[in-house]
């Protein structure tokens, strides 16, 4: 079995909760989860359903139909609801996509930096991650040229736009070029679109617009602010439905019935959800304006999601120890970069600005003097 590295942000979060239990005032910027909670109407529907429905194993046809309509409304793509498999969040959707589509030993390409679970899920399934270094020149994203140059061609590639931890978005023309390379080289695309709806410029296109046979992962955790409800989906090609259904039936059964009822209502809470985006936009600008006072000059472009990926190489070569000390000294919990980049991540950290605006302001007030007091590393 391949060794699975720990998710170190979870260790930071555990320490944060220990400090909170000791009476410390903690600001959680280590995880990418909205602090706003589910839309009010979704919560009200959950209360109603609890009184009238005993619930059980269930796959909501109305929810699948509503998600299919989302693809038509948001991307102009017609989707058969039968191609949608409801899951217990995006993580099981990723496992489902990987396990049902690939074989042990297959090589799977992905960007570095990238979400820690991509690399570790591939390893856990006895496949081989092929991490492609993506820096400022590549907008911190995979490119068609990089995929075209891989020899031999990988069996699959994981695309994420907007990306975690960088928030960077792949331009439409580059998505089209990636789709063309993958079609030509027989590379299966898994597109993680969990941060769709969270962008600060042009809307984010779906890989489905360019690669109709891509497997699409999404979730109610981010845009719909329902992380704890554990509800997501995997969209598969028509010729993969039966295989994927066999896997999901054995591995996961169905997501919580209560979450499906609430999720259906949440999809139409547009005004409330868009107010969340405005708060994230304000938080993003607050952090961007404060970065010079923290001495952080090199960051990834936060086009979407709710992250700042910052270079701290002038201050440390141990991002885990750095984030732990920051937490102990200021009460601000952040994510060490080594989670997302095992090579260069010792020199990076990630801030999540998904907390409330007052908490972002307070965190910045605490961090300014702390960062100013840190000694710079000598060359």
Secondary structure, 3 states (H helix, E strand, C coil): CCCCCCCHHHHHHHHHHHHHHCCCCCEECCCCCCCCCCCHHHHHHHHHHHHHCCCCCCCCHHHHHHHHHHHHHHHCCCCCHHHEEEECCHHHHHHHHHHHHCCCCCEEEEEECCCHHHHHHHHHCCCEEEEEECCHHHCCCCCHHHHHHCCCCCCEEEEECCCCCCCCCCCHHHHHHHHHHHHHHCCEEEEECCCCCCECCCCCCCHHHCCCCCEEEEECCCCCCCHHHCCEEEECCHHHHHHHHHHHHHHCCCCCHHHHHHHHHHCCCHHHHHHHHHHHHHHHHHHHHHHHHHCCCCECCCCECCEEEEECCCCCCCHHHHHHHHHHHHCEECEEHHHCCCCCHHHEEEEECCCCHHHHHHHHHHHHHHHHCCCCCCC
